[in-house]
């Protein structure tokens, strides 16, 4: 009898989830850049929880986001 090795995503550890989703995440991030969109992520250089990096195809922006209003302020552009 064949063994079913399928494990639902929410029964996996965080590291197992990350490993499973990493290839798809990379694909989506590249598609975003090709379509002129950006990817957002946090950077360890910025300790405040409201500071993010927006990665565009040609540059990156360090942005500060007000969670209450959604207002975004560009702090720095990196080319």
Secondary structure, 3 states (H helix, E strand, C coil): CCCCCCCCHHHCCHHHHHHHHHHHHHHHHHHHHHCCCCEEECCCCCCCCCEEEEECCCCEEEEEECCCCCCEEEEEEEC
